[in-house]
Structure formats: C-alpha cells, structure tokens
Amino acid sequence: MNTSKDSGRIASSWERWVPGVCRLAAVGLGVLHTAAAVRRFSMNADGISYLDIGDLYMRGDWAAAVNSVWSPMYSWILGSVLYIFEPSARWEFAAVQLANLAIYLVALLSFEFFWRQLMTHRRSRLGDSRESRSGLPDWAWPVIGYGLFIYTSLGLIELWSVTPDMLMTVWVYLASGLILRIRSGTDSWAAFVGVGLLMGASYLTKSVMLPLSLAFILAAFLSAGRQRRLVRTAVALGAMLVVAAPFIAAISSSTGRFTTGDAGRLTFLRHVNGISYPHWQGSVDGFGQPEHGSRLVHNSPPVYEFAEPIAGTYPISFDPSYWYRGAIVQLQPARQLIAVAASGLFYAGLFFMDLGAITFGIALLSIVGAGKIDEWWEGILNRTLLLPALAAFALYALVLVEGRYIAVFVVLFFGDLLANLVVKDSHRRLAGVVAALMAVFLVVRIGIFNLDGVVALAAPHSAEQTSSNRPDWPGEPAEVLQELGVVAGDHVGVIGYAFDSYWARLGRMKIVAEMPGTVADIFWYGDESSRTEALGAFRRTGVRAIVAESVPYRANTTGWRRVGESDYYIYLFR
C-alpha cells in the first residue's frame, strides 16, 4: 500500500474543495446580509448624497453633480442602476442594496485574484529557500484568506452601508495582485500601467486614495527588478494622473481653488479641531467665519434655512464644503494627541482583540522562523504591500479611524505577512497548529458576528422597532405628505436629525429648513406663543410642511398629523 500517494490524493482533494466551500460561504453570507438589508429598507446619510449626485449625473447636470466631498465613481454606479431599472419608491433602497451585493461579488473576485498571487509568491519563497523550509499548510490558505475577506467586508465595511468603501476594495485588491506579479518578475509595462489606472479609479472612488496611491506605486517600484523600473514607475504615475486629473480639474473649477477633495479637510475640522457640525455659524477662536453658512432664522429654539444655492435632498449634507468654506484648519497639539490616542485604542482593539489570534500567530511563527540579517532584508523587499497598508493606518490615525476605512488594508497587511512566513521543517507541526487555531478563530468570529444577523432576519417586524418608534418604512412620511398635497420638488422643513430623513429622498422633496433634534424639547415644552413664533420662522422659509421626528409622548400636537403609529408628526402650512 502506497501511503504517500494516498496522502497526496487527500491533500489534493482538500485543495480542490476547501476553496469552493469558502467561496460559497462568502457568497451565501453576502446574500444573507443583503436580504436583511432589503427587508429593513437599510440606508444611511452618506447614501442619500450619493443617490442625489447619481441622479444629477444621469440627467446630464454635471455642473451641479461635481462635488469636492463625494467622489463620483460610486454615484455613477448607483445612478446608472436607478436610471436603468427605475424602481418605485418602495424598491429604490432595495435596488441600491442589490447594487451593493453586486459590488461585493466583484470585490470577492478581485480578492481571489490577489490571494492567488500571494499563494504564488509564497510557493516561490519556499522554493527559493536555501534550507528545507515550510510555511502555513496549503489547506489553511483559503480558510484564513476567505475568513479575512468575509470579516473585513461584512464586519468592518458592512455590506448594507451605502458608502464607496466596498467598491474601493475592488481597485485595491486588483492593484495589489499586479504588484505581486511585478514582485514575481512579471514587471511588464502592462502591470505598471494597470497599477496606475487602478489607482486612478480608486481616487475617483475615495479621494483619500490619491496620497495612498503614491504608496502603492512606490511598492510597485520596490517590487520590480532594477531594469527600467524608474521609467515604468513614472508611466504608472502618469496613468494614474490621466484618470484622476479631469476630476481634480472639475472640482477645482467648481470650488474656485485647487483641490483634490475636501472630505479629509472637513473630517479634520470636525473630529480634531472640534468645529460644530452642522450649521457652523463662525468662531472667535481662530477657525474663521463662513463665507456662506446656513441662515439662522429663529434664535430659541434655533431654526436654520439653507434653500439656495445647493441642490440635493438635504443641501447641508449634499455639499458640506460649500457651507464650511471659510473654516480654517488649525494644528492643535493637544487635540491631535487625543485623536491619535483614540486611533491607537481602535487599532489595539482590532489587532489584539478582534483579530488577536491572527496577530499573535504571525508573531509566534515570525520569531520561530527568524533568519539572519540578510534574510530579514530580503524579507523586507518581499513585504512591499506593507507599505500602503501602514501608510493607510498612519494617515487615518491622524484624523479618524473607522473599520470601513481600513478594512482592505487589514487584509493586505496580514496577507503579505502570512505569505512570507517561513519556518524550518522541524517546526512544520507548530505551523500547522498555529494555522488551525487562526482558522478556527476566524470561523468562530464570523459565526458569532453573523448569528445576530440571522436572528434579526427571522424576527417579526415589531421586534425591529427602536425606542424612537420609527415609521413602518422610510417612505411613510412622504406618503402622508403626498396625501396632504405636498408633491415632488416641494420644500419641507424638519424638526429632528435631517441627515437620516430618508423619506424626503423617496418623495423627491427638498429639506430647506431645520430645527435640530437636540433643541426640539424647547419647542415642544415651550408656551404657545414661542411655538407659534418658531412655526412662523419655518413658514417664512417657504416650506409647505414640517416633519418632526421623535416627538415626545406628552407634547402638545394639536394641529399636527401623526404618521401611522410612529412618533413622527407632520404640520402642514395652509
């Protein structure tokens, strides 16, 4: 009996079916998350702006659509989906979630391309070793790889979230795969041009990718052989600029100043400088004065008006850079240290708790497999994808870190480290045990994370209600408004948090006045004359109606119409 052949056949069988099972799990969980999102009419504030901008692009109104905060690529996709399929109001958010699922599946294919290149590089590393060496067992590669993809895509980015982060992973995985090909010796002109074009596409998806693209192109340079790599790197940079430059020119023309995007500047103003958002009215502490902020039309409680000149369902969110033009970014060491410390805590929780088994497993095998100094230097050159990953971690750490921002870079970081793990054959069993623990950890982690989603999907609708008792579906306030004679294109006001007034988007109405929910109790519990004054301020802005959310149970709602059984109420001006 030939046991070696039997073992080989078993190993070969594992290599065939394990990736298939992992792929099926990734697809199945993506479909499950999408089903839950469709059932819940999931949407978020950023998504409304992307949808509005997509509509403008599809109508050919590029002057209004070009925006220095919201990058265009994701809007083009969502706008195209709605333009082609023309879903009804009840199905609009479902169509968006199905578009997100399609992007997720493309991201899965891009990840598989990247992971295959890592496996090729890993085999090359083991084959080139001067001694008898081994790395992680072959069976562990698909389990750990797909596990990282699923965890970062569904747990950190969140498939239901209407943001461009999932789309950005497509370009990053593809570019990283090409860099690995360059590292393996396939440093053709096409690979460098591909990296440049993909980095240009990533900038059109998220503006933060413009500086990070330089790290990717530098990684391609370091991964290439010495022959002509400088010229080829310059070509990659040129390809990126060919894609990015037209949009840079467009937003620079729109804002009247050179800019590559204002999202980072606004995030710094809010989260590091601590400037008020929304409705900043100016500062006396050196942050400047708004060139054209929202207009305060009533003092107590404050009511703001912002009808012109910005388009969109909620103009404050549609183009924040317009309302915050004149704000001055300040470097404040104390506040900067607080921001960096908060980022450090986030990273510590992610790498040492949420993904602690991966971190410690890599650390242990790196110590066991530590080689001589010349081998370490060779290892650095074989880990060039750490450069863009660490650059992303550092860049976000200065301002604000969220899981969706750094998800794809977590995969790059761990992937390049795992691919370069090399231990002596005497430690092969240890490598197998560590790999098994990492794989089990990821499977359990993903299982626990998705258990809540399965329960929520199976739960009756009443179990989904929150303490704010929202309408049965996001468009219900718009339906009531239409019954009262308010139609698409009409101006409306909001008492509450206008960023998530999704009903206005579904009814194609424009929010032009707002009383923030944080001060609404002054209105609801004030005397009759003060409420009348506040309503008069709303009337003078030209709104047809006011939609109030989270109205207190004991509030005087005489003259208001309740939206179903929710705590939303509507006041119609006659």
N, C-alpha and C positions, 0 to 999 in steps of 0.2 A: 504494500500500500504506500502510495507516494503522498505523504502528508504535506510536503512543501507545495505540491501542485494544488492540493485541496485548499490549503491556506490562501494560496494566490487567487483561486477562484472565488473564495469567500470574500477576500478583500476587494476583488474587482466588482463583485456583486454589490457590496456596500457602497463603493464609489459611484455605482450607477443609480441606486435607488435613494440613497440619503439626500443628494441634492434635489431630486424630484419631490420628495416629501417636504423638504424645507421650502421649496418654491411654492408648493401647494398651500403650505401653512401661511406663507406671506400673502398670497393672493386671497385665500379664504378670510384671513383676519382683516385685510383691506376691505373686502366686500362687506364683512360684518360691521366694521366701523362706518362704512358709507350708509348701510341700511339704517343704522341707529341715527346717523346724522339726518338722513332724509325723513325719517319718522318724526324727528324733533324739530324739523324746519331750521336746522342749525345755520347760524350766520354770526358774523362778528363785525365790529365797527369798521375795521380796515376794508372788509369785503365790500361794504356799500360804496366806498370811494372807488375801488377797482371796477365795480359794476358800472357806476356812473361814467367813469372815464372810458370804459369799453364801449358804452353806448355812443359817446361823442365821437370816438374813432370810427365806429361803424357808420355814423351819419356823415362822416367826412368833415366834421368840425374840429380840425386838428388844432386850431388856434386856442380853443377852449380846453382841448384834451391834454395838450402838452403841459406837464406838471413836474416841478422840481422835487417833489416829495415822493410821489408814487411812480415807480418805474413802469414802463409801458408794456413789457412782454406779457405779463400775466393778464393785464387788461385786454390786450389783443386776443388772447385765447378765450377769456370769458365773454368778451363782446361778440366774438365770432360764434360761440355756442348759442348765445341768446338770439343773435341775428338769424342764424340758420334755422333753429328749431322753434323759435317764437313761442316759448312756453307760456301758459297762463300764469296769473299771479300766484296761484296755489302751487304751481310746479316750478316756479322760477328758481327757488333756492335748491330744490331737488336737482334741477339741471346743473346748477353750479357744483353740487356735491358729486354728481356723476362725472363732471369735468375733472374735479379733483381726483377722483378714483382713476381716471384715465392717465392723469399726470403721474400718479403713484405707480401705476403699472409700467409706464415708461421709465420712471426712476428705478424700478426693480430691474428692468433690462439693462439700464446703464450701470447699476451696481454690479450685476453679474459680469459685465464686460470688465469692469475694474477688478473684481475679485479674481477672475480668471488670469488677468495679467499679474496679479500678486502671486497666485499659485505658480505661474511660470517662473517668476523671479525667484520664488522660494526654492523650487527644484533646481534652478541654476545655481543658487547659493550653496545648496547641499552638494551638488555635483562638483563644484569648483573647490570645495574644502580640501585642504592639504591632508587632513586626517579623516578617519572614519567618523563621520558626524551624522546627526539626525536632528529633526525639528519636531513640530507637532505632528501627530499621526494624521494621515490623509483623511480619515473619516471625520476628524474634528473640524476640518476647514469649512465645509459647508454649514455645519451646525453653528459654529461660532460666527461665521460671516453673516449668514442669514439672520441669526439672532441679533447681531448688532444692527443690521439694517432694519429689522422689524421694530426693535426697541427704540431706535432713534427716530424712525419715520412715524410710528404710531404713538410713541410715548413722549418724545420731545417736540417734534413738529406738530403732531396731532392732525390727522387726515381731515377732520371736519373743518379745521380752521381755514378760512378763506384768505390766505396770505400766499406770497410767492415763494416761500421757503422750500416747499417740496419741488417746485419747478427748478429752483436753483441747484438742487442736488443732482439733477439730470446733467447739467453742464459740468459740475464739479467732478462727478464720477467719470464722465467721458474724458475730460481733460486729464484727470489723474491716471486713467488707464493708458492714455497716449504717452504720458510722462514715463510710465513704467516700460512701455515699449521702447522709448528712447533709451532708458536705462539698460535695457537688454541688448542694445546695439542696433536697434532699428531706428537710428536717428536720421530718418529721411526728411526731406523738405516737407512732405505732406504731413508728417507728425507734428512738426513745429507750426506749420500753418494751421493745422487743426486745433492745437492748443490755443493759438491766438484768437481764432474765430470763436471758439467755445468760451473763452474769457470775455470776449466782446458781448456774446449772448448773455453771459452771467451778469455783466454790468447792466444790460437792458432789463434784467430781472430784478436785481437789487443793486443800488448804487454803491454799497459798501464793497462790492466786488472789484471796483476799479483799483483801489490800492492793493487789495489782496491778489489781484491778477498779476501784479508785479512779482509777488512771492511765487506764484505758480510758474511764471516764465523763468524766474531765477532757478527754480527747481529743475525745469527742463534743461537749462544751461548747464547746471552742475551734473545732471544725469547723462549728458551727451559725451561722446568722445571729443578729443581735442581738435579734430579736423573740422574746420569751418563752423564750429559751434557758435562763435560770436556772430557771424553773419546770419546763421539760421535763427538765432535768438532775436536778432534785430528784425528778421522777417516775421517772427511770431508777434513781436510787439507791434509791428506795422499792421498785421492782420487784425489784431485787437482794436487798434485805433480806427481802422476802416469801418468796423461795425459800430464802435462807440461814438465816434466823432459827430455824426449827424445829430444824434440826440443831445449831446453836450452843446452843440451849436444851437439847437432848438430851445433848450431850457435857458441857456444864457441869453438868447434873444428875448425870451418871454419875461425873464426877471430883470433885464436891463443891466446885468453884470455877469462876469464869467463865473460859472458854477458847474460842478459835475453832479450836483444833487444836494438838497438841503435836509434830507432825513437825519443825517448824523448831527448836523448843527442844531436842529430843533430838539433832538433827543438829549444832547448835551445841555442845552439851556434848561430843559425840564428836569432832568434827573441828576445833574451835577450842580448846576447853578441854582436850581430850585425855583425857577421863574414860574409864575402861576399859569395854569393851563386848564381850560380855555379862557378866553376873554381877558387876556392881559391888557391892562389899561395904562401901562407905563410904570417906571420905577424912579425913585430918587436916589438909589444906591448904585448908580453907575451902569445899569443894564440898558439905559436908553429909553426912548419913547417910541411908541408905534407910529409908523408913517400913516397907516390906515387900519386901525383896530376896529373891533366891533363897537357899536354905538350904545352907550348906556342911556336908556330912555326912561328909566324909573329907578329911584335910589333904594327904597326899602319896602319890600324886597327888591333886589336888583333885577331888571329886565333888560336884555340886550337885543339889539336889532342888527342884522347883517345881510340884508336882501341883495345888495349890489356891491361889487360888480361880479362876484364869483358865482359860478354855476354849481350844480350838484344838488343832491337831496339835502345835505347839511353843509353849507358852504364853509363852515369853520373847519370841518374835517376834510373837505374836498381839496382845499389848498391852504394848509396851515402856514406855509411860508409867506403868503400874502399878508395875513393878519399879524404875523410876527416880524414883518420887515421893520427894521429899526432897532430890534433887540441886539444887544452887544454881548457876545460870548466873553466870559471872564475866566481866567485861570485862578482858582481859589484852592491853595494847597490843602487846607483842612477838609474842604468838601470833596476834593479829588481823592484824598486818602480814604475818606468814608466810602466813596464809590468803589475804589479798588478793593477795600476790605470786604465790601458786600459781594463783589465778584469773586474774591478768594473763597468766601464761605460757600458760594454756589458751586464753584469748581471742586472744593473739598467734598461737598455732599455728593456730587455726581461721580467723581473718580474714586473716592474712598468708601462710599456707602452704596449708592445705587449700582455702580459698576465696580465695586471693590474687588470682587473675585477676579475680574479680568486684570485690573491694575496689579494686584499682588501676585497673581500667577505669572504675569510677564516679568515682574521684578525678580521673582524667585528664579525663573529659568534664565534670566539675563545674568544673574550672579553666578549660577552654576556653570553657564556657558561662557563666562568672561574669558577673553583671549588676551593675546599680547597687545602692546600699544599699536603696532602696525595693523593688526586685525581690527582694532577699535576704529582707526582712521578709515579703513576700508568700509567698516560698518556705517560710519557717518555718511560716506558717499552713497551707500546703499539705502539710506533712510531720508532721501531728499523730500519726500512728501511730508515729513515732519515740519518742514519749513513753512508751507502755507497753513498747516494746522496750527502750529504755535503762533504764527502771525495773527491768525483769526482770534485765537484765545486772548492774546495780548491786546489786540485792538478793541475788542468788545469789553475787556476788563476795565478799560479806561472810562467807559461810559455806562453801559448796562448790558448784563448778560441774561439772556433767556434761552431756554432749551432749544427752541426752534432756530435761533440764530446760529448755534454752534453744532447742531446735530450731525451734519455731514462731515464736519471736521473731526468729530469724535471717531467716526468710522475710519477716516484717513489715518488718524493718529494711532489707533490701536492696530489697524490693518498693517501699516508699514512696520510697526514694532513686531507683530506676530510673524510676519513673513521673514524677518531677519533673525528669529530665534534659532540658534544653533547650539546643540549640546553634544557632548561625546556619546558614543553608543552605549557607554556604561550607564548613562543617565536617561536612556530611552524610556525605561519604565516610569521614571519620575515624570518625564514629559507627558506620557500617556495619562498618568493620574491627574496631573495638573490640567490637561486639556479636558478630561472628563468632568472635573469639578467646574471648570469655566463653562462648559456646555450645559451641564445640569443647572448651574446658577442662572444662565440666560433663559433657559426654557422655563424654569420656575418663576423667574422675574416677569417674563412675558405673560405666563399663565395667570399670575396674580393680578397683573395690570389689566388684563382683558376680562377677568371674571366680573368685575363691576359693570363693564360694558354689556356683557351678555345678560346680566340681571336687569339692567336698565332697559334693554331692548325688549325683554319679555314682560316688563312691568306694565300694568294698566296706565292709561294716560294720567289719571288723577294722582298717581304716585309721583309724577314728574313735577307737580306744582311746587313752586318755591314759596317762601314767606311773603313775596311780593304779589302773589296771585296774579300772574300774567294772563293775557287773553289765551283762548284755546289755540290760536295760531297767530303768527306775527301780523298777518294782514287784516285781522278782525277790526281794529280801529279804522283802517282805511275803508272797509266795507260799510261801517256805520257812518263815516263821514260822507260816503257817496250816497247813502240813503238820505242824508240831510242836505244834499245838493252841492257838496264840495267835490270838485272834479279834478282830473289830472291837470297839472300845471298851476293849480291854485296855491296860494301862500298860506301856511299854517304856523301856529306857534306851539311851543312845548313847555310844560312845567315838569321838570324831571331831568333825565340824562339823555340828551338828544342824540348822542353818539349811537345808541342802540335803538333808535326809533325806526325799526326796520319797516314798519307799516307805511311810513312816508315813501320809501323806495318802492314798495309794492303798489302803492296807489299813485305813483309818479307825481307826488306833491313835493313842494319845496318848503323846508323849515327855514323861516327868516327871522324868528324871534324866540327867545328862550329865557325862562326863569330857572336857574339851576336847582336841581332837587335838594341840594344841601341847605338851601334857604327857604324851601317851599313851606315849611311849618309856619314861618312868619305870615305868609299869605293865608294859609288855611285856618290858623287860630287867631288871626287879627280881627279887628272890628269890621263892620260892614263897609264903612267909608274907605278904609285902607284897601279892602279887596276891590271895591269899585274903582279906585284910582289905578290899581295895578291892571285891572281889566281894560281900563281906558287907555293905558300905555300900550297894551297889546293891540287894541283896536287901531291906534294911530299908526302902527307899523304896516297896516293894510292886510292883516291876516283874516282869513274867512272863519277860522275856528282855532280853538286851543285844545290840545290833547294833553291831559295831565295823567301822570303815572304814579303809582304807589300813593294814592290818595288815602290819608288817614281815615280810619273807621268812623271817628267821631266828627269828621269835618262837615261843615255846612255845604252841601252840594245842591242846594236849591238852584234851579236853572241849568244844571249840568245833566247830561245823559250818560248813564253808565254803559260801559262796553261789556255786554254779556254778564258773566258772574265775576269778572275780574275787578281789580282796583284801579282800572283806567276809566277816566271820565272825559267827556267832550263838552266844550262850551262853544255854541255857535253864535256868531255875530249876525244879527238880522238888520 
